[in-house]
Amino acid sequence: MSANADDRIVTRCASTVKDAYLLHYVTDDDIAEADADNVISKTWNALTFLCYCQDVEFGTRTGGEKKRFDYGDHVKEEERLKSDCALLLKALKAEYPEKSKIDDVCRVFFRTQFFY
């Protein structure tokens, strides 16, 4: 992420996706022990970035921030990011059995027409 990203927003997004997605598969210890190449870390990073982008987009669309991008291009990029997140979540599910149903707060599966 950019050095210009607000750390408070990034931290909130990381916590949100951890609770909504990751903890339904793995424990806090698994997350802490995961290295950068592990599917857990990759999934957490991708979901955090998606959540951050959605948060910034919401602020921009509601007039809270200045528009910095063309929405047509942004929607395509968001769909691609959601596709990547869906694939990572499926890889995580294949490696770690699901303990409970996820809370799809980033609308990874609904908006991209992926089925969970």
C-alpha positions in Angstrom: 0.0 0.0 0.0 1.0 3.6 -0.4 3.0 5.4 2.3 0.2 8.0 2.0 -2.4 5.6 3.3 -3.7 6.4 6.7 -2.4 3.8 9.2 -5.6 4.0 11.2 -7.7 3.0 8.1 -5.3 0.2 7.1 -5.3 -1.2 10.7 -9.1 -1.1 10.8 -9.4 -2.8 7.5 -6.9 -5.5 8.5 -8.8 -6.1 11.6 -12.2 -6.2 9.8 -11.1 -8.8 7.2 -9.3 -10.8 9.8 -12.5 -11.2 11.9 -14.8 -11.6 8.8 -12.7 -14.0 6.8 -9.5 -15.4 8.3 -10.5 -16.4 11.7 -13.2 -18.7 10.2 -10.3 -20.9 8.9 -7.2 -20.3 11.1 -6.3 -19.1 14.5 -4.5 -15.9 15.6 -1.4 -18.0 16.2 -1.5 -19.4 12.6 -1.7 -15.8 11.3 1.2 -14.6 13.5 3.4 -17.5 12.4 2.6 -17.2 8.6 5.4 -16.0 6.5 4.9 -13.7 3.5 4.6 -16.5 1.0 2.0 -18.4 3.0 -1.6 -18.4 1.7 -2.8 -16.9 5.0 -0.6 -13.8 4.5 -1.4 -13.5 0.9 -5.1 -13.7 1.6 -5.0 -11.3 4.5 -3.0 -8.7 2.4 -5.3 -8.9 -0.6 -8.5 -8.7 1.5 -7.0 -5.7 3.5 -6.2 -3.9 0.3 -9.7 -4.6 -1.1 -11.3 -3.3 2.1 -9.1 -0.2 2.0 -9.9 0.5 -1.6 -13.6 0.1 -0.9 -13.4 2.4 2.1 -11.6 5.1 0.1 -14.1 4.7 -2.8 -17.0 5.1 -0.4 -15.5 8.3 1.0 -15.0 9.7 -2.4 -18.4 8.8 -3.8 -20.2 10.4 -0.8 -18.3 13.6 -1.2 -15.9 13.2 1.7 -12.8 13.2 -0.4 -11.7 14.5 -3.8 -12.1 12.2 -6.8 -8.7 10.8 -7.8 -9.6 8.2 -10.4 -12.0 7.4 -13.2 -14.7 5.1 -11.8 -15.1 3.0 -15.0 -11.5 1.9 -14.8 -11.7 1.6 -11.0 -14.6 -0.8 -11.2 -12.7 -3.1 -13.5 -9.7 -3.1 -11.1 -12.0 -3.8 -8.2 -13.5 -6.8 -10.0 -10.1 -8.1 -10.7 -9.0 -7.7 -7.1 -12.2 -9.4 -5.9 -11.4 -12.3 -8.3 -7.9 -12.6 -6.8 -9.4 -12.5 -3.3 -11.9 -15.2 -4.2 -9.1 -17.5 -5.6 -7.0 -16.9 -2.5 -10.0 -17.7 -0.2 -10.6 -20.9 -2.1 -6.9 -21.8 -1.7 -7.1 -21.1 2.0 -10.3 -23.2 2.3 -8.5 -26.1 0.5 -5.6 -25.9 3.0 -7.5 -25.2 6.2 -10.9 -26.6 6.9 -13.6 -23.9 7.5 -14.8 -23.7 11.1 -17.7 -21.5 10.5 -19.4 -19.5 7.7 -17.5 -16.3 6.7 -19.0 -12.9 6.8 -18.5 -11.5 3.3 -18.1 -7.9 4.3 -16.1 -7.0 1.1 -18.7 -8.7 -1.1 -16.1 -10.9 -2.8 -18.4 -13.6 -3.8 -21.7 -11.7 -4.3 -20.4 -8.9 -6.5 -18.1 -11.1 -8.7 -20.7 -13.9 -9.1 -18.3 -16.4 -7.6 -20.0 -19.0 -5.6 -18.8 -20.0 -2.2 
